[in-house]
């Protein structure tokens, strides 16, 4: 009979379930540690809570898709129809971020069951804040529809502003249209203007809304200048701001560089012209006087 040779492996007992589980956990820890060492941390541009160095009330979106859409909006080759579409998509993204602080209340709802005959009682949510949208004419009109898709029950009140060049070269904001009701019954007002250059216009509009009696004001804009954003926060530090990006430079004429050109002209496919002639001379003097009082 052939004799069997026993190796040391024959005397080893099979691994227990506890030992196998411990080895599995050790392998997972080792793999996680190695992955953490090899992969860099997530870049700031994909973080939803990114805050610009202007304080907690300012949110600058760093979403890569929005950056892509901004390039389309800036490009000289973008047609008016494509410009309107890009502005609509960007506004929807920014509005989604800007409305994240709105209050809600619980409401009872019913949900259809799988049999399509039964209904299940559940609890839902409903926006409790009264919202007003304030587009600044005329380029702010391109931001109204996407905001209404987010807050369909919001009221819309238009304010028309243009910039008048003074003798000293400064640009003075002039109000030529105002459709605010006499009584303010809203909780939050969203001011919409694609561009914030010197911020003189947006500062004046915020002053008008404060005098109207709005408890909370939120500015939504696509591009702001660094100087203009700082000026807005200097005069109205309590105002919240949501923007797509910040341009570092302002031209001597008070325009953003690189900016995107005249937003109103590109939105509606019109030629650049001085809007001051649209205002009757008698009314022009009156609105300029009102603007002076607001600024003072």
Secondary structure as UniProt FT lines:
FT   HELIX           8..11
FT   HELIX           17..38
FT   HELIX           44..46
FT   TURN            48..49
FT   TURN            53..54
FT   TURN            56..57
FT   STRAND          58..60
FT   HELIX           64..74
FT   TURN            76..77
FT   HELIX           80..98
FT   HELIX           99..101
FT   STRAND          104..112
FT   TURN            114..115
FT   STRAND          119..127
FT   STRAND          131..137
FT   HELIX           139..143
FT   HELIX           144..150
FT   TURN            152..153
FT   STRAND          155..156
FT   STRAND          159..165
FT   TURN            167..168
FT   STRAND          171..178
FT   STRAND          188..192
FT   STRAND          195..196
FT   HELIX           200..212
FT   STRAND          216..225
FT   HELIX           226..235
FT   TURN            237..238
FT   STRAND          240..247
FT   STRAND          249..250
FT   TURN            252..253
FT   STRAND          256..257
FT   HELIX           263..268
FT   HELIX           275..278
FT   HELIX           281..295
//
